[in-house]
Amino acid sequence: MIEANGLVKDFGHRRAVDGVSFEVGKGTVLGFLGPNGAGKTTTIRMVAGFLPPTAGTVSVKGIDVAKDPVAAQKSIGYMPETTPLYEEMTVRSFLRFIAEVRGFSGAERESRVDRALERCFLQPVQNQTIDTLSKGYRQRTCLAQTLLHDPDILLLDEPTEGLDPNQKQVVRDMIREMAAERVIMLSTHVLEEVEAICTRAIIISAGKVVADDTPARLKTRSKKYNAVTLQAKGKDVVQTLEKLPDIGSVQSLEEGKIVVFPKAGKPIAAEILATAQRQKWTVDDLKVDDGRLDDVFRQITTTEDTRKEVA
């Protein structure tokens, strides 16, 4: 559905995107994430046909976006981070206008507007002017306009930026509901977003792809993957655990808790429980960590220069 090969984008002497390549198939919710300034939005704009690449190609359903952007855009619904809205229009009149721009008229136009209002839960505010809407309803109006032509590909740039938790949940539920029959590519720097709705994540840093996997598999690269937090009473708990073959390190916390880190992400919970039984420790609590995406994100996007800045 989307195929990018060696995408490069220069702005003067600054290279914003540097050789980005990926393919995305139907049914994928792709989280395209990275630090601010990493090249996420620039890449999304090249896929959408709003920016020509300096080098490389991107095709949508086999159509070269740079050579025939209009044909490619017929299959794309694009929601930029800041979507322009005609604030004096009502929600319905705005969507009718966008539908007309898309080439729909008469009963077909009204049917598509009604369907977009229903999909995005906008019926209660359809006759309000856009300038009176809350941030959440404005975001849903932005999303509704991308759906009017029923595109196979949705490109969403920071779709939940600035929303409260309840509003974020509504938008996430909408994205999940639409995902099965489409490709959804969303640009974000919010890791919670990726874990909540994405089936795949690409991490970009300094214009380059530095990771491409499912969120679950990316978390296995975290130093906390398979780490065990426990509260145990007994003789020489820390010293005994440090001698086990698959244990990398042991860290003492407050209230008698300790964190046991494995070597190379190995599963260690069973080994710890067996040791506790042999040593006749009393184990009051034990939890296994499935890894932290934020750890992985920082690990692979923090350059030597940024480490020096932080220090």
N, C-alpha and C positions, 0 to 999 in steps of 0.2 A: 504493500500500500504506500509506504514511504521508503525511498532509498536515497541516502546521501553518500556521496563519494568524494572524499578529500576536500570538503568545503573550507574555503579560506575567505576571510573578509578583512580588508585593510581599510583603516580610516587615516589617510595621510601616512605618517610613519608608524602608526600604532596598529599592530595586528590583533584584532579582537577575537577572531576565530582562526584556528591554525590546524588545518587538516582533519576536520571532524568527519567521521564516517559511521553510518549505522543503517540498519534496516528494521522496519516495524511492520508486523503483520496484523491482520484483522483480529479483534477481540483483545488487543493489548491496551492497557492503561500505562503509558510510559511516563515516569517522572524524570524530567530533565532538570537536574539540580546542580547547584554550585554556588560558591560565594558571590557576593555582589561584584559585578564587573568581570565575571568569568567568561561571558560570551553566550549566556543562555538566550536572552531576548534577541540578540543578533541572529543566532541560529534559527530561532522560531520564525523570525521575519524573512529569512531566506527561504525556508520551507514554504511559507505562506505566499511567496512571490512579491513581497513588498521591498526587498532588498536584493539586488543582483550580487552573486558571489564574485569575489575577485578571482577566484580559481575554484575548480571542482564543479560538481553537478549535484542537483537534487531533482528527483522525479517523484511524481504523485500518480499512482495508478498507471505507471508507464509513460506519463507525459512529463517532458522536461519543463520544469517550472520557469526557468529563465527564457527558454525559447517560446513558450506559449503559456504565459501566466494566466490569461483569461480562461483557457480551457482547463487548466489545473485547478483554478480557484472555484470552478463549478462543483468540485468534490470536497472543498475545504470550508469549514466554518472557523473563523478566526476571531478570538476574543483577546485583544491586546490588554496590557495591564491597566491602561487608562483608556476606556472606550469612549469615544465622543458620543454624546447624547444631546438631542434637541430638547432642552429642558422645558420649553413652553408647550410641548406636545404632551398629550396623554400617552399612557403606555400603549393602548390599543392603536392610536393614530400613528405613533412612531413605528410600531411593528407593521402596520399596513403600508406605511411609506417604504420601509426597507423591503417588504415583499414586492412592492411595485418595482423598486430598483432591481430586484432579482428577476423581474420579468413576469410576475404573477398578477392576474387581474380577476375581477368578478368573483364567482363562487370559489374558485381555486384559491384566490388570495385570502378570502375570509376563512376558509377551512384551515389553511396553514397558520394563520394568525391565531385562530381558536386553539389549534393543537399546541402551538408554542406557549400560549398562555396557560394551558392545562399542564403541560410538561413542567413548567417552571413555577407552578403554583402562584400565578399572578392574577387570577380572576378577581380576588378582592380589591385590587388596586388598578384594574385595567382602565378605569375612567379618571384616575388621578393624573395630574400633570407630573412629569418626571422630577421637577424641582421640589416637589413635596415628599418624595420617597425617602425612606431610610436607606442607609448604605447597603443593607442586605437586599432590599427590593431592587435597588439600582443594579447591583451585580446580577441578579436574576434576569432583569430586563436585558442587560448586556448579553447574557447567555442565551436568552430567548431569540435574539436577533441572529445569533449564529446558527440556529436550528431551523430557520424558516424554509430553507431549501433542502432539508433533510440530508446533510452532507455525510459522506462516509468517513471523513477525517475531521476531528476537532482539535484545534490548536489553542490552548488556553494558557495565557501568560499571567501567573499569580492570581488564579481565579478566586481565592478566598482572602486576599490581602485586605486587612482592615476590618474584617468581620468579627463579630463576637462568637463565642463557642456554639451557640444555638444556630446562628446563621451559617457558620462553617459546616455544621452537620447537615443542614438542608442541602447545601451545594454539593457536598460529598455524596449524599444519597442520590442526588440527581445524576452525578457523573457515573456512579456504579450502575444505575438503572439503564443508562445509555450505552454502556461499554461493550456489551456482548456483540453487537452488530457493527461496531465501528473501531477505528483507531483513535484513541484519545492521547494526545501528547500535551502534558502540562509542565510548564516551566515554574520552578519554585525554589526557594531556599529554606522552606519550612520542612524539616525532616519528618515531623509528625504527619504531614500531608502525604508523604510518600508511603509511610508505613500503613496509613489508614486506607488508601484507595489504589495504590499502584501495584501492578503485577510485575513491573520491571523498572529498573532505575539506571539511568546513565548519569554519572557524575563528571562534570566538566570543570577544569581548573586552568586558568591562564590560557583559555582558548582551545585546550586539548581534552579529549576524552581520557579520563584516568581510571574509570571503572564502568562496567556494564554487566549487570546481573540482576537477579531478583532481590528484593529487599531482605528476604530471609537469608539468602546465601551471603549477601554483603555483610550481614551482622556476624557471620561466623569468623570474619576477619578482625572482630573487636577483641581487644585484650581481655574483656570481661566475658567472652563467650565460654560457657560451661564453668565459669567461676561459681563457687559455692559460698554462700553466706550462712553461717550457723552460729548457734548459741549452745555451747556444750560445757558441762561441768565435769571436772575430773583432773587427774594428775598429768601434768606436762602436756597439755593439749597442743599448744603451738609447736613446741619442740618435736613432739612425735609426728605431727602432720608435715613439718618441714623435711622430714627424712623419707617420706613416701616417694617412690620413684617418679610418679607422674605429676608431682606438685612443683610448680615453679616458684611460688612465694606465698607467704602468709602475712596478712595485715590485721592488726588488732584495731577494733573500733570501740566506741563507747558502749556502756551497758553490757560488757562481757561478750559482745559479738566479735566474730572474726570473719575475714574474707580470705578464701583459699583460691589462688589463681593456678590454673593448670599449665603444663608445658604444651605448647603448640595446640591449644584448644581441646585437649583430650578430655573425655568425660571422666569425672573424678568422684561423683556423688556416691556411687556404689562402693568405691574404695574407702571413702571417708566413713561411711556407715559401717562397713565391715571392721574398720579399725576401732571405731567407737564401741562396737559390741565386744571386741577382744579386750579393749582397755577398760571396759565397764564404765564408760562415760555416760552421763545423762544428757541426751540431746533434746533441748526444748524447742528448737526451731531450725529448719534447714530449707534453703531456697537455692535453686539453680538458675543462673542468669542465662538468658538466650542471646546475649550480645546487645550492644548499643550501636545504633546506626550513627549517632552523633560522634562516637569515638572514631569510627571508620572514616567518617566525613572529614573530621579534623586531621586525622592521620595522613590522608592522601591529598588534602588540598592545602595544607600548611607548608608553604615553601620556606627555604632557609631565610629569605628576606623577612617574611612575616614573623618567623620565630624570633628574629633579632628585634623586630619592632615590639613584639609582645614582651620580650625580656627587658 
